[in-house]
Amino acid sequence: MEQRRKVVIVGAGSVGATYCYSLAQSGLADEIVLIDKNEDLARGQVLDLVHGQPFFPTVNIRAGSSADYADSQVVVITAGAAQQPGETRLQLLKKNARIVGSIAGEIASQKCRGVMLVVSNPVDVLTYVALKRSDWERGRVIGSGTVLDSARFRHLLSKCCGIDVHNVHAYILGEHGDSEFAAWSMTHVAGINIDEYCPICRKCSDWKKQRRLVEQQVRDSAYHIINYKGSTHYAVGLALVRITGAILRGENSVLTVSTLIDGEFGISDVCLSVPCIVSDKGVNRIIESPLKKEEILALLGSADILKEAIGSL
């Protein structure tokens, strides 16, 4: 019997519900289960979503319980306290570590054999917490990491270069937060390395200055959106669908998810975002890209900040 593609979403707030809405329209899942401590919220979100079933591919959407973890292929944790205006992701740590740790322990107790995808912020530290609480293999517990940040980076570069975003390949690495950085050495436009493309682009008078502005805009994006409307959920919902698709379809896609680093890039015992091959068992392999010296130093800096946060627990 063919295994059903079952996705469990823990947290029925704006991120969890938007992800569920996007996932339903993608046709990737056969069954989507929504779980929330506020059971009425989960039921309400499900009822609202199922009324749209005539307009998207066939999928069973329902509210569920912890028993649903047992046979799920992907469990996505979006539950946690929301980021407030002016609050950094790392300041959320102590509020959310207890929540995510408890959920991860419960998922493991149900003997789930799928992949755990952590979204709650600060995502890198909480991915580490979930991994330790579950005691799973490192590749099966991953965080959404800088997949969204990399999408923001590609969007801004496409605007600057006047090139369709699908022809821009670029990655943000490190912490999903203030110490993240653009891996310019891995950035390509139309197959041309950015260092070769910028001098011939002629779209900006000072491309070196423009690079610094773009990188800062990526870092500040979430803060701007939160200040404008209170939370981010549309783009992150789509980023989660992209990660989920890579897992459910065993794609071997290269995505900058957050994963435990164990010696790669000279770093150990911390979760952060690096290029990873993502497939049906989560992270199959980390790609140790030949980064420039300043990029390695930036990655080490991110690791130190995150280790300090983990140490505070």
Beta strands, then each sheet from edge to edge (+ up, - down):
strand 1: 6-10
strand 2: 31-35
strand 3: 60-63
strand 4: 74-77
strand 5: 115-118
strand 6: 141-143
strand 7: 168-169
strand 8: 172-173
strand 9: 181-182
strand 10: 188-189
strand 11: 192-193
strand 12: 253-255
strand 13: 258-262
strand 14: 268-273
strand 15: 276-279
strand 16: 282-286
sheet 1: 3+ 2+ 1+ 4+ 5+ 6+
sheet 2: 7+ 10- 11+
sheet 3: 8+ 9-
sheet 4: 12+ 15- 16+
sheet 5: 13+ 14-
end
